[in-house]
Amino acid sequence: MFRKTTGTILCPSCGRLTSAEASQCLVCGRRNPGMWGFAAPLRAVFGRGSFTNVVTVACIALYILSLALDPRAAVSARGFDAFSPSNYALDALGAAGAVPWMQGRWWTIFTGIYLHGGVLHILFNVLWIRQLGPAVEELFGPARLVVIFTVSGAVGFLVSNWVGHPFTIGASGAVFGLLGAIVAFGKKRGGTFGAMVLRQYGYMALLMFLLSFFIRAVNNAAHAGGFVGGLLAGLLMSLAEHRRETSLDWVLAVACITVTLAGFALSLWSTFVG
């Protein structure tokens, strides 16, 4: 009922009117602008609110839910650990780590991105996401931002699992991935502007990585893995100024969102039903 396979639509690339049945956009030449009838709903989803806002709301909502699942443990902590979700609550929602990975909970490399262990933890990560997310979206496009954020966060947790961190959470690996994607932009863009971006954000990533060694309970393996994941994704994906997003970019973005939502469903099912 949501598909539109006939009539006119707005092309996902150029935003001009074209035919939903056309093999390519009549204005910009994009192939399959109707995207098998799903162009309109996808454009509505990505157009009404940026992915940065979606991530912000998701992180805050899941943090509140993690406190609600075990409120006694959340209010019993003091100092920097005040209002910290219990391990039980985080594990129920899909915390990542070598232990869940060995138990076959593969989806935690996606769900763990959106979980946080305290007020300062979520505050700093959300602030960085809101700073870097719009920049990556402008350089690569909204669908590619979804892919870069998800892939870099997942790669960060894969590296963390390989190193042996038993239990870990947070979007910091994905944040480093956003930095890696901007560094990739500077490398691919070239010229004076590209060199400036490469130098500025490269130094920023290095400084953040070095400073993290002086902060308690920081998962530097996830940071390094996330940066590499974002860098490689940025090098492989086209820049927005060179090529508009293709149907494949949108399909990959939807796949990232779908697997993440499915991961949360699997976590809740395995905890409370399975």
Secondary structure, DSSP 8 states (H G I E B T S, - for coil): -----SSEEE-TTT--EEETT-SB-TTT--B-TTGGGTHHHHHHHHHHS-HHHHHHHHHHHHHHHHHHHSHHHHHH--GGGTT---HHHHHHHT-BSHHHHHTT-TTHHHHGGG--SSHHHHHHHHHHHHHHHHHHHHHH-HHHHHHHHHHHHHHHHHHHHHHT-SSB--SHHHHHHHHHHHHHHHHHH-HHHHHHHHHHHHHHHHHHHHHGGGSTT--HHHHHHHHHHHHHHHHHS--TTTS---HHHHHHHHHHHHHHHHHHHHHHHHHHT-
